[in-house]
């Protein structure tokens, strides 16, 4: 079992991010968005990706959920 958090996806697209979060939530996996507030710095142009992270223990299952959905993890 891994400690800490692991990034399982990164995207500058807020709609894709929302979809990825919904997939993980539906699978019962808690996740957190890192770099969420970078949009205030970049002016909302979408130049910087937001990272989606889960606990280290959930990371393998989260990656599997994203892979099964046809999304790169």
mmCIF file of the N, C-alpha and C atoms, coordinates in Angstrom:
data_MODEL
# 
_entry.id   MODEL 
# 
loop_
_atom_site.group_PDB 
_atom_site.id 
_atom_site.type_symbol 
_atom_site.label_atom_id 
_atom_site.label_alt_id 
_atom_site.label_comp_id 
_atom_site.label_asym_id 
_atom_site.label_entity_id 
_atom_site.label_seq_id 
_atom_site.pdbx_PDB_ins_code 
_atom_site.Cartn_x 
_atom_site.Cartn_y 
_atom_site.Cartn_z 
_atom_site.occupancy 
_atom_site.B_iso_or_equiv 
_atom_site.pdbx_formal_charge 
_atom_site.auth_seq_id 
_atom_site.auth_comp_id 
_atom_site.auth_asym_id 
_atom_site.auth_atom_id 
_atom_site.pdbx_PDB_model_num 
ATOM 1   N N  . UNK A 1 1  ? 0.846   -1.167 0.000   1.00 0.00 ? 1  UNK A N  1 
ATOM 2   C CA . UNK A 1 1  ? 0.000   0.000  0.000   1.00 0.00 ? 1  UNK A CA 1 
ATOM 3   C C  . UNK A 1 1  ? 0.897   1.237  0.000   1.00 0.00 ? 1  UNK A C  1 
ATOM 4   N N  . UNK A 1 2  ? 0.593   2.189  -0.897  1.00 0.00 ? 2  UNK A N  1 
ATOM 5   C CA . UNK A 1 2  ? 1.392   3.408  -0.990  1.00 0.00 ? 2  UNK A CA 1 
ATOM 6   C C  . UNK A 1 2  ? 0.842   4.491  -0.085  1.00 0.00 ? 2  UNK A C  1 
ATOM 7   N N  . UNK A 1 3  ? 1.724   5.292  0.442   1.00 0.00 ? 3  UNK A N  1 
ATOM 8   C CA . UNK A 1 3  ? 1.323   6.443  1.257   1.00 0.00 ? 3  UNK A CA 1 
ATOM 9   C C  . UNK A 1 3  ? 1.278   7.676  0.366   1.00 0.00 ? 3  UNK A C  1 
ATOM 10  N N  . UNK A 1 4  ? 0.662   8.726  0.852   1.00 0.00 ? 4  UNK A N  1 
ATOM 11  C CA . UNK A 1 4  ? 0.639   9.992  0.124   1.00 0.00 ? 4  UNK A CA 1 
ATOM 12  C C  . UNK A 1 4  ? -0.388  10.006 -0.983  1.00 0.00 ? 4  UNK A C  1 
ATOM 13  N N  . UNK A 1 5  ? -0.158  10.908 -1.939  1.00 0.00 ? 5  UNK A N  1 
ATOM 14  C CA . UNK A 1 5  ? -1.066  11.025 -3.070  1.00 0.00 ? 5  UNK A CA 1 
ATOM 15  C C  . UNK A 1 5  ? -0.295  10.806 -4.367  1.00 0.00 ? 5  UNK A C  1 
ATOM 16  N N  . UNK A 1 6  ? -1.016  10.405 -5.394  1.00 0.00 ? 6  UNK A N  1 
ATOM 17  C CA . UNK A 1 6  ? -0.430  10.203 -6.710  1.00 0.00 ? 6  UNK A CA 1 
ATOM 18  C C  . UNK A 1 6  ? -1.316  10.869 -7.746  1.00 0.00 ? 6  UNK A C  1 
ATOM 19  N N  . UNK A 1 7  ? -0.696  11.512 -8.706  1.00 0.00 ? 7  UNK A N  1 
ATOM 20  C CA . UNK A 1 7  ? -1.416  12.135 -9.811  1.00 0.00 ? 7  UNK A CA 1 
ATOM 21  C C  . UNK A 1 7  ? -1.760  11.037 -10.815 1.00 0.00 ? 7  UNK A C  1 
ATOM 22  N N  . UNK A 1 8  ? -3.036  10.962 -11.182 1.00 0.00 ? 8  UNK A N  1 
ATOM 23  C CA . UNK A 1 8  ? -3.472  9.941  -12.138 1.00 0.00 ? 8  UNK A CA 1 
ATOM 24  C C  . UNK A 1 8  ? -3.865  10.541 -13.482 1.00 0.00 ? 8  UNK A C  1 
ATOM 25  N N  . UNK A 1 9  ? -4.001  11.856 -13.545 1.00 0.00 ? 9  UNK A N  1 
ATOM 26  C CA . UNK A 1 9  ? -4.335  12.515 -14.807 1.00 0.00 ? 9  UNK A CA 1 
ATOM 27  C C  . UNK A 1 9  ? -4.024  14.001 -14.693 1.00 0.00 ? 9  UNK A C  1 
ATOM 28  N N  . UNK A 1 10 ? -3.817  14.621 -15.848 1.00 0.00 ? 10 UNK A N  1 
ATOM 29  C CA . UNK A 1 10 ? -3.611  16.071 -15.904 1.00 0.00 ? 10 UNK A CA 1 
ATOM 30  C C  . UNK A 1 10 ? -4.226  16.587 -17.194 1.00 0.00 ? 10 UNK A C  1 
ATOM 31  N N  . UNK A 1 11 ? -4.929  17.698 -17.095 1.00 0.00 ? 11 UNK A N  1 
ATOM 32  C CA . UNK A 1 11 ? -5.556  18.282 -18.272 1.00 0.00 ? 11 UNK A CA 1 
ATOM 33  C C  . UNK A 1 11 ? -5.821  19.767 -18.051 1.00 0.00 ? 11 UNK A C  1 
ATOM 34  N N  . UNK A 1 12 ? -5.693  20.573 -19.106 1.00 0.00 ? 12 UNK A N  1 
ATOM 35  C CA . UNK A 1 12 ? -6.065  21.982 -18.996 1.00 0.00 ? 12 UNK A CA 1 
ATOM 36  C C  . UNK A 1 12 ? -7.570  22.197 -19.248 1.00 0.00 ? 12 UNK A C  1 
ATOM 37  N N  . UNK A 1 13 ? -8.257  21.133 -19.671 1.00 0.00 ? 13 UNK A N  1 
ATOM 38  C CA . UNK A 1 13 ? -9.669  21.209 -20.049 1.00 0.00 ? 13 UNK A CA 1 
ATOM 39  C C  . UNK A 1 13 ? -10.566 20.975 -18.821 1.00 0.00 ? 13 UNK A C  1 
ATOM 40  N N  . UNK A 1 14 ? -11.290 22.002 -18.368 1.00 0.00 ? 14 UNK A N  1 
ATOM 41  C CA . UNK A 1 14 ? -12.127 21.841 -17.173 1.00 0.00 ? 14 UNK A CA 1 
ATOM 42  C C  . UNK A 1 14 ? -13.277 20.852 -17.364 1.00 0.00 ? 14 UNK A C  1 
ATOM 43  N N  . UNK A 1 15 ? -13.753 20.694 -18.579 1.00 0.00 ? 15 UNK A N  1 
ATOM 44  C CA . UNK A 1 15 ? -14.840 19.749 -18.834 1.00 0.00 ? 15 UNK A CA 1 
ATOM 45  C C  . UNK A 1 15 ? -14.322 18.316 -18.727 1.00 0.00 ? 15 UNK A C  1 
ATOM 46  N N  . UNK A 1 16 ? -13.163 18.073 -19.328 1.00 0.00 ? 16 UNK A N  1 
ATOM 47  C CA . UNK A 1 16 ? -12.550 16.738 -19.212 1.00 0.00 ? 16 UNK A CA 1 
ATOM 48  C C  . UNK A 1 16 ? -12.238 16.421 -17.744 1.00 0.00 ? 16 UNK A C  1 
ATOM 49  N N  . UNK A 1 17 ? -11.730 17.407 -17.030 1.00 0.00 ? 17 UNK A N  1 
ATOM 50  C CA . UNK A 1 17 ? -11.409 17.220 -15.618 1.00 0.00 ? 17 UNK A CA 1 
ATOM 51  C C  . UNK A 1 17 ? -12.661 16.828 -14.838 1.00 0.00 ? 17 UNK A C  1 
ATOM 52  N N  . UNK A 1 18 ? -13.746 17.501 -15.101 1.00 0.00 ? 18 UNK A N  1 
ATOM 53  C CA . UNK A 1 18 ? -15.012 17.185 -14.435 1.00 0.00 ? 18 UNK A CA 1 
ATOM 54  C C  . UNK A 1 18 ? -15.457 15.759 -14.754 1.00 0.00 ? 18 UNK A C  1 
ATOM 55  N N  . UNK A 1 19 ? -15.285 15.352 -16.012 1.00 0.00 ? 19 UNK A N  1 
ATOM 56  C CA . UNK A 1 19 ? -15.651 14.002 -16.422 1.00 0.00 ? 19 UNK A CA 1 
ATOM 57  C C  . UNK A 1 19 ? -14.783 12.956 -15.717 1.00 0.00 ? 19 UNK A C  1 
ATOM 58  N N  . UNK A 1 20 ? -13.480 13.209 -15.661 1.00 0.00 ? 20 UNK A N  1 
ATOM 59  C CA . UNK A 1 20 ? -12.574 12.282 -14.974 1.00 0.00 ? 20 UNK A CA 1 
ATOM 60  C C  . UNK A 1 20 ? -12.933 12.152 -13.501 1.00 0.00 ? 20 UNK A C  1 
ATOM 61  N N  . UNK A 1 21 ? -13.237 13.274 -12.877 1.00 0.00 ? 21 UNK A N  1 
ATOM 62  C CA . UNK A 1 21 ? -13.641 13.258 -11.463 1.00 0.00 ? 21 UNK A CA 1 
ATOM 63  C C  . UNK A 1 21 ? -14.916 12.444 -11.277 1.00 0.00 ? 21 UNK A C  1 
ATOM 64  N N  . UNK A 1 22 ? -15.874 12.606 -12.189 1.00 0.00 ? 22 UNK A N  1 
ATOM 65  C CA . UNK A 1 22 ? -17.137 11.862 -12.100 1.00 0.00 ? 22 UNK A CA 1 
ATOM 66  C C  . UNK A 1 22 ? -16.898 10.361 -12.242 1.00 0.00 ? 22 UNK A C  1 
ATOM 67  N N  . UNK A 1 23 ? -16.015 9.969  -13.150 1.00 0.00 ? 23 UNK A N  1 
ATOM 68  C CA . UNK A 1 23 ? -15.700 8.547  -13.312 1.00 0.00 ? 23 UNK A CA 1 
ATOM 69  C C  . UNK A 1 23 ? -15.142 7.959  -12.021 1.00 0.00 ? 23 UNK A C  1 
ATOM 70  N N  . UNK A 1 24 ? -14.187 8.683  -11.432 1.00 0.00 ? 24 UNK A N  1 
ATOM 71  C CA . UNK A 1 24 ? -13.578 8.184  -10.202 1.00 0.00 ? 24 UNK A CA 1 
ATOM 72  C C  . UNK A 1 24 ? -14.577 8.178  -9.053  1.00 0.00 ? 24 UNK A C  1 
ATOM 73  N N  . UNK A 1 25 ? -15.361 9.223  -8.959  1.00 0.00 ? 25 UNK A N  1 
ATOM 74  C CA . UNK A 1 25 ? -16.368 9.300  -7.896  1.00 0.00 ? 25 UNK A CA 1 
ATOM 75  C C  . UNK A 1 25 ? -17.372 8.146  -8.029  1.00 0.00 ? 25 UNK A C  1 
ATOM 76  N N  . UNK A 1 26 ? -17.801 7.857  -9.265  1.00 0.00 ? 26 UNK A N  1 
ATOM 77  C CA . UNK A 1 26 ? -18.738 6.753  -9.492  1.00 0.00 ? 26 UNK A CA 1 
ATOM 78  C C  . UNK A 1 26 ? -18.129 5.405  -9.114  1.00 0.00 ? 26 UNK A C  1 
ATOM 79  N N  . UNK A 1 27 ? -16.806 5.310  -9.193  1.00 0.00 ? 27 UNK A N  1 
ATOM 80  C CA . UNK A 1 27 ? -16.106 4.078  -8.817  1.00 0.00 ? 27 UNK A CA 1 
ATOM 81  C C  . UNK A 1 27 ? -15.807 4.048  -7.321  1.00 0.00 ? 27 UNK A C  1 
ATOM 82  N N  . UNK A 1 28 ? -16.218 5.080  -6.590  1.00 0.00 ? 28 UNK A N  1 
ATOM 83  C CA . UNK A 1 28 ? -15.995 5.129  -5.152  1.00 0.00 ? 28 UNK A CA 1 
ATOM 84  C C  . UNK A 1 28 ? -14.594 5.550  -4.759  1.00 0.00 ? 28 UNK A C  1 
ATOM 85  N N  . UNK A 1 29 ? -13.920 6.258  -5.669  1.00 0.00 ? 29 UNK A N  1 
ATOM 86  C CA . UNK A 1 29 ? -12.551 6.700  -5.413  1.00 0.00 ? 29 UNK A CA 1 
ATOM 87  C C  . UNK A 1 29 ? -12.554 8.204  -5.159  1.00 0.00 ? 29 UNK A C  1 
ATOM 88  N N  . UNK A 1 30 ? -12.090 8.598  -3.982  1.00 0.00 ? 30 UNK A N  1 
ATOM 89  C CA . UNK A 1 30 ? -11.970 10.024 -3.665  1.00 0.00 ? 30 UNK A CA 1 
ATOM 90  C C  . UNK A 1 30 ? -10.788 10.608 -4.428  1.00 0.00 ? 30 UNK A C  1 
ATOM 91  N N  . UNK A 1 31 ? -10.962 11.816 -4.932  1.00 0.00 ? 31 UNK A N  1 
ATOM 92  C CA . UNK A 1 31 ? -9.882  12.470 -5.654  1.00 0.00 ? 31 UNK A CA 1 
ATOM 93  C C  . UNK A 1 31 ? -9.873  13.958 -5.309  1.00 0.00 ? 31 UNK A C  1 
ATOM 94  N N  . UNK A 1 32 ? -8.765  14.584 -5.633  1.00 0.00 ? 32 UNK A N  1 
ATOM 95  C CA . UNK A 1 32 ? -8.604  16.004 -5.382  1.00 0.00 ? 32 UNK A CA 1 
ATOM 96  C C  . UNK A 1 32 ? -7.955  16.633 -6.611  1.00 0.00 ? 32 UNK A C  1 
ATOM 97  N N  . UNK A 1 33 ? -8.377  17.861 -6.917  1.00 0.00 ? 33 UNK A N  1 
ATOM 98  C CA . UNK A 1 33 ? -7.786  18.598 -8.033  1.00 0.00 ? 33 UNK A CA 1 
ATOM 99  C C  . UNK A 1 33 ? -6.668  19.476 -7.492  1.00 0.00 ? 33 UNK A C  1 
ATOM 100 N N  . UNK A 1 34 ? -5.483  19.276 -8.033  1.00 0.00 ? 34 UNK A N  1 
ATOM 101 C CA . UNK A 1 34 ? -4.339  20.107 -7.691  1.00 0.00 ? 34 UNK A CA 1 
ATOM 102 C C  . UNK A 1 34 ? -4.191  21.192 -8.760  1.00 0.00 ? 34 UNK A C  1 
ATOM 103 N N  . UNK A 1 35 ? -3.655  22.306 -8.399  1.00 0.00 ? 35 UNK A N  1 
ATOM 104 C CA . UNK A 1 35 ? -3.432  23.434 -9.314  1.00 0.00 ? 35 UNK A CA 1 
ATOM 105 C C  . UNK A 1 35 ? -4.739  24.062 -9.773  1.00 0.00 ? 35 UNK A C  1 
ATOM 106 N N  . UNK A 1 36 ? -5.806  23.847 -9.015  1.00 0.00 ? 36 UNK A N  1 
ATOM 107 C CA . UNK A 1 36 ? -7.119  24.382 -9.389  1.00 0.00 ? 36 UNK A CA 1 
ATOM 108 C C  . UNK A 1 36 ? -7.116  25.907 -9.477  1.00 0.00 ? 36 UNK A C  1 
ATOM 109 N N  . UNK A 1 37 ? -6.346  26.551 -8.626  1.00 0.00 ? 37 UNK A N  1 
ATOM 110 C CA . UNK A 1 37 ? -6.355  28.005 -8.580  1.00 0.00 ? 37 UNK A CA 1 
ATOM 111 C C  . UNK A 1 37 ? -5.383  28.660 -9.561  1.00 0.00 ? 37 UNK A C  1 
ATOM 112 N N  . UNK A 1 38 ? -4.702  27.865 -10.364 1.00 0.00 ? 38 UNK A N  1 
ATOM 113 C CA . UNK A 1 38 ? -3.775  28.436 -11.331 1.00 0.00 ? 38 UNK A CA 1 
ATOM 114 C C  . UNK A 1 38 ? -4.515  29.290 -12.371 1.00 0.00 ? 38 UNK A C  1 
ATOM 115 N N  . UNK A 1 39 ? -5.805  29.026 -12.563 1.00 0.00 ? 39 UNK A N  1 
ATOM 116 C CA . UNK A 1 39 ? -6.566  29.801 -13.545 1.00 0.00 ? 39 UNK A CA 1 
ATOM 117 C C  . UNK A 1 39 ? -6.591  31.276 -13.192 1.00 0.00 ? 39 UNK A C  1 
ATOM 118 N N  . UNK A 1 40 ? -6.485  31.604 -11.910 1.00 0.00 ? 40 UNK A N  1 
ATOM 119 C CA . UNK A 1 40 ? -6.446  33.010 -11.502 1.00 0.00 ? 40 UNK A CA 1 
ATOM 120 C C  . UNK A 1 40 ? -5.165  33.674 -11.990 1.00 0.00 ? 40 UNK A C  1 
ATOM 121 N N  . UNK A 1 41 ? -4.100  32.906 -12.059 1.00 0.00 ? 41 UNK A N  1 
ATOM 122 C CA . UNK A 1 41 ? -2.816  33.443 -12.502 1.00 0.00 ? 41 UNK A CA 1 
ATOM 123 C C  . UNK A 1 41 ? -2.746  33.507 -14.017 1.00 0.00 ? 41 UNK A C  1 
ATOM 124 N N  . UNK A 1 42 ? -3.266  32.481 -14.691 1.00 0.00 ? 42 UNK A N  1 
ATOM 125 C CA . UNK A 1 42 ? -3.155  32.407 -16.140 1.00 0.00 ? 42 UNK A CA 1 
ATOM 126 C C  . UNK A 1 42 ? -4.252  33.186 -16.861 1.00 0.00 ? 42 UNK A C  1 
ATOM 127 N N  . UNK A 1 43 ? -5.222  33.662 -16.142 1.00 0.00 ? 43 UNK A N  1 
ATOM 128 C CA . UNK A 1 43 ? -6.299  34.417 -16.769 1.00 0.00 ? 43 UNK A CA 1 
ATOM 129 C C  . UNK A 1 43 ? -7.329  33.558 -17.463 1.00 0.00 ? 43 UNK A C  1 
ATOM 130 N N  . UNK A 1 44 ? -7.377  32.260 -17.131 1.00 0.00 ? 44 UNK A N  1 
ATOM 131 C CA . UNK A 1 44 ? -8.394  31.371 -17.697 1.00 0.00 ? 44 UNK A CA 1 
ATOM 132 C C  . UNK A 1 44 ? -8.136  30.939 -19.123 1.00 0.00 ? 44 UNK A C  1 
ATOM 133 N N  . UNK A 1 45 ? -6.898  31.045 -19.612 1.00 0.00 ? 45 UNK A N  1 
ATOM 134 C CA . UNK A 1 45 ? -6.619  30.682 -21.002 1.00 0.00 ? 45 UNK A CA 1 
ATOM 135 C C  . UNK A 1 45 ? -6.381  29.193 -21.197 1.00 0.00 ? 45 UNK A C  1 
ATOM 136 N N  . UNK A 1 46 ? -6.294  28.438 -20.120 1.00 0.00 ? 46 UNK A N  1 
ATOM 137 C CA . UNK A 1 46 ? -6.136  26.990 -20.218 1.00 0.00 ? 46 UNK A CA 1 
ATOM 138 C C  . UNK A 1 46 ? -4.736  26.536 -20.577 1.00 0.00 ? 46 UNK A C  1 
ATOM 139 N N  . UNK A 1 47 ? -3.739  27.329 -20.268 1.00 0.00 ? 47 UNK A N  1 
ATOM 140 C CA . UNK A 1 47 ? -2.367  26.987 -20.616 1.00 0.00 ? 47 UNK A CA 1 
ATOM 141 C C  . UNK A 1 47 ? -1.732  26.000 -19.657 1.00 0.00 ? 47 UNK A C  1 
ATOM 142 N N  . UNK A 1 48 ? -2.230  25.933 -18.437 1.00 0.00 ? 48 UNK A N  1 
ATOM 143 C CA . UNK A 1 48 ? -1.637  25.061 -17.432 1.00 0.00 ? 48 UNK A CA 1 
ATOM 144 C C  . UNK A 1 48 ? -2.605  23.950 -17.056 1.00 0.00 ? 48 UNK A C  1 
ATOM 145 N N  . UNK A 1 49 ? -2.134  22.712 -17.076 1.00 0.00 ? 49 UNK A N  1 
ATOM 146 C CA . UNK A 1 49 ? -3.033  21.611 -16.708 1.00 0.00 ? 49 UNK A CA 1 
ATOM 147 C C  . UNK A 1 49 ? -3.311  21.563 -15.215 1.00 0.00 ? 49 UNK A C  1 
ATOM 148 N N  . UNK A 1 50 ? -4.491  21.127 -14.891 1.00 0.00 ? 50 UNK A N  1 
ATOM 149 C CA . UNK A 1 50 ? -4.849  20.832 -13.507 1.00 0.00 ? 50 UNK A CA 1 
ATOM 150 C C  . UNK A 1 50 ? -4.583  19.346 -13.336 1.00 0.00 ? 50 UNK A C  1 
ATOM 151 N N  . UNK A 1 51 ? -4.089  18.971 -12.181 1.00 0.00 ? 51 UNK A N  1 
ATOM 152 C CA . UNK A 1 51 ? -3.762  17.565 -11.930 1.00 0.00 ? 51 UNK A CA 1 
ATOM 153 C C  . UNK A 1 51 ? -4.824  16.938 -11.034 1.00 0.00 ? 51 UNK A C  1 
ATOM 154 N N  . UNK A 1 52 ? -5.169  15.713 -11.351 1.00 0.00 ? 52 UNK A N  1 
ATOM 155 C CA . UNK A 1 52 ? -6.137  14.960 -10.576 1.00 0.00 ? 52 UNK A CA 1 
ATOM 156 C C  . UNK A 1 52 ? -5.374  13.909 -9.781  1.00 0.00 ? 52 UNK A C  1 
ATOM 157 N N  . UNK A 1 53 ? -5.511  13.954 -8.462  1.00 0.00 ? 53 UNK A N  1 
ATOM 158 C CA . UNK A 1 53 ? -4.739  13.068 -7.595  1.00 0.00 ? 53 UNK A CA 1 
ATOM 159 C C  . UNK A 1 53 ? -5.646  12.238 -6.710  1.00 0.00 ? 53 UNK A C  1 
ATOM 160 N N  . UNK A 1 54 ? -5.151  11.059 -6.370  1.00 0.00 ? 54 UNK A N  1 
ATOM 161 C CA . UNK A 1 54 ? -5.840  10.141 -5.463  1.00 0.00 ? 54 UNK A CA 1 
ATOM 162 C C  . UNK A 1 54 ? -4.822  9.655  -4.441  1.00 0.00 ? 54 UNK A C  1 
ATOM 163 N N  . UNK A 1 55 ? -5.294  8.973  -3.419  1.00 0.00 ? 55 UNK A N  1 
ATOM 164 C CA . UNK A 1 55 ? -4.343  8.403  -2.460  1.00 0.00 ? 55 UNK A CA 1 
ATOM 165 C C  . UNK A 1 55 ? -3.508  7.349  -3.175  1.00 0.00 ? 55 UNK A C  1 
ATOM 166 N N  . UNK A 1 56 ? -2.323  7.146  -2.661  1.00 0.00 ? 56 UNK A N  1 
ATOM 167 C CA . UNK A 1 56 ? -1.451  6.139  -3.251  1.00 0.00 ? 56 UNK A CA 1 
ATOM 168 C C  . UNK A 1 56 ? -2.088  4.762  -3.284  1.00 0.00 ? 56 UNK A C  1 
ATOM 169 N N  . UNK A 1 57 ? -2.877  4.455  -2.258  1.00 0.00 ? 57 UNK A N  1 
ATOM 170 C CA . UNK A 1 57 ? -3.546  3.155  -2.201  1.00 0.00 ? 57 UNK A CA 1 
ATOM 171 C C  . UNK A 1 57 ? -4.602  3.009  -3.293  1.00 0.00 ? 57 UNK A C  1 
ATOM 172 N N  . UNK A 1 58 ? -5.235  4.116  -3.689  1.00 0.00 ? 58 UNK A N  1 
ATOM 173 C CA . UNK A 1 58 ? -6.280  4.078  -4.723  1.00 0.00 ? 58 UNK A CA 1 
ATOM 174 C C  . UNK A 1 58 ? -5.739  4.251  -6.132  1.00 0.00 ? 58 UNK A C  1 
ATOM 175 N N  . UNK A 1 59 ? -4.481  4.623  -6.269  1.00 0.00 ? 59 UNK A N  1 
ATOM 176 C CA . UNK A 1 59 ? -3.921  4.954  -7.581  1.00 0.00 ? 59 UNK A CA 1 
ATOM 177 C C  . UNK A 1 59 ? -4.034  3.819  -8.604  1.00 0.00 ? 59 UNK A C  1 
ATOM 178 N N  . UNK A 1 60 ? -3.668  2.589  -8.274  1.00 0.00 ? 60 UNK A N  1 
ATOM 179 C CA . UNK A 1 60 ? -3.788  1.530  -9.286  1.00 0.00 ? 60 UNK A CA 1 
ATOM 180 C C  . UNK A 1 60 ? -5.229  1.334  -9.774  1.00 0.00 ? 60 UNK A C  1 
ATOM 181 N N  . UNK A 1 61 ? -6.167  1.369  -8.844  1.00 0.00 ? 61 UNK A N  1 
ATOM 182 C CA . UNK A 1 61 ? -7.578  1.191  -9.229  1.00 0.00 ? 61 UNK A CA 1 
ATOM 183 C C  . UNK A 1 61 ? -8.071  2.389  -10.028 1.00 0.00 ? 61 UNK A C  1 
ATOM 184 N N  . UNK A 1 62 ? -7.655  3.598  -9.659  1.00 0.00 ? 62 UNK A N  1 
ATOM 185 C CA . UNK A 1 62 ? -8.054  4.802  -10.398 1.00 0.00 ? 62 UNK A CA 1 
ATOM 186 C C  . UNK A 1 62 ? -7.532  4.750  -11.828 1.00 0.00 ? 62 UNK A C  1 
ATOM 187 N N  . UNK A 1 63 ? -6.275  4.354  -11.984 1.00 0.00 ? 63 UNK A N  1 
ATOM 188 C CA . UNK A 1 63 ? -5.711  4.242  -13.339 1.00 0.00 ? 63 UNK A CA 1 
ATOM 189 C C  . UNK A 1 63 ? -6.455  3.188  -14.158 1.00 0.00 ? 63 UNK A C  1 
ATOM 190 N N  . UNK A 1 64 ? -6.837  2.095  -13.502 1.00 0.00 ? 64 UNK A N  1 
ATOM 191 C CA . UNK A 1 64 ? -7.589  1.050  -14.198 1.00 0.00 ? 64 UNK A CA 1 
ATOM 192 C C  . UNK A 1 64 ? -8.951  1.559  -14.649 1.00 0.00 ? 64 UNK A C  1 
ATOM 193 N N  . UNK A 1 65 ? -9.631  2.318  -13.789 1.00 0.00 ? 65 UNK A N  1 
ATOM 194 C CA . UNK A 1 65 ? -10.935 2.893  -14.144 1.00 0.00 ? 65 UNK A CA 1 
ATOM 195 C C  . UNK A 1 65 ? -10.787 3.806  -15.367 1.00 0.00 ? 65 UNK A C  1 
ATOM 196 N N  . UNK A 1 66 ? -9.773  4.647  -15.370 1.00 0.00 ? 66 UNK A N  1 
ATOM 197 C CA . UNK A 1 66 ? -9.566  5.566  -16.489 1.00 0.00 ? 66 UNK A CA 1 
ATOM 198 C C  . UNK A 1 66 ? -9.195  4.809  -17.758 1.00 0.00 ? 66 UNK A C  1 
ATOM 199 N N  . UNK A 1 67 ? -8.376  3.777  -17.633 1.00 0.00 ? 67 UNK A N  1 
ATOM 200 C CA . UNK A 1 67 ? -8.005  2.950  -18.792 1.00 0.00 ? 67 UNK A CA 1 
ATOM 201 C C  . UNK A 1 67 ? -9.216  2.252  -19.367 1.00 0.00 ? 67 UNK A C  1 
ATOM 202 N N  . UNK A 1 68 ? -10.043 1.664  -18.495 1.00 0.00 ? 68 UNK A N  1 
ATOM 203 C CA . UNK A 1 68 ? -11.251 0.946  -18.952 1.00 0.00 ? 68 UNK A CA 1 
ATOM 204 C C  . UNK A 1 68 ? -12.214 1.890  -19.662 1.00 0.00 ? 68 UNK A C  1 
ATOM 205 N N  . UNK A 1 69 ? -12.186 3.161  -19.299 1.00 0.00 ? 69 UNK A N  1 
ATOM 206 C CA . UNK A 1 69 ? -13.052 4.153  -19.950 1.00 0.00 ? 69 UNK A CA 1 
ATOM 207 C C  . UNK A 1 69 ? -12.437 4.645  -21.264 1.00 0.00 ? 69 UNK A C  1 
ATOM 208 N N  . UNK A 1 70 ? -11.241 4.144  -21.587 1.00 0.00 ? 70 UNK A N  1 
ATOM 209 C CA . UNK A 1 70 ? -10.587 4.548  -22.824 1.00 0.00 ? 70 UNK A CA 1 
ATOM 210 C C  . UNK A 1 70 ? -9.848  5.862  -22.705 1.00 0.00 ? 70 UNK A C  1 
ATOM 211 N N  . UNK A 1 71 ? -9.534  6.252  -21.483 1.00 0.00 ? 71 UNK A N  1 
ATOM 212 C CA . UNK A 1 71 ? -8.845  7.513  -21.242 1.00 0.00 ? 71 UNK A CA 1 
ATOM 213 C C  . UNK A 1 71 ? -7.436  7.220  -20.753 1.00 0.00 ? 71 UNK A C  1 
ATOM 214 N N  . UNK A 1 72 ? -6.485  7.993  -21.239 1.00 0.00 ? 72 UNK A N  1 
ATOM 215 C CA . UNK A 1 72 ? -5.121  7.784  -20.766 1.00 0.00 ? 72 UNK A CA 1 
ATOM 216 C C  . UNK A 1 72 ? -5.009  8.276  -19.329 1.00 0.00 ? 72 UNK A C  1 
ATOM 217 N N  . UNK A 1 73 ? -4.317  7.521  -18.518 1.00 0.00 ? 73 UNK A N  1 
ATOM 218 C CA . UNK A 1 73 ? -4.164  7.880  -17.114 1.00 0.00 ? 73 UNK A CA 1 
ATOM 219 C C  . UNK A 1 73 ? -2.781  8.413  -16.865 1.00 0.00 ? 73 UNK A C  1 
# 
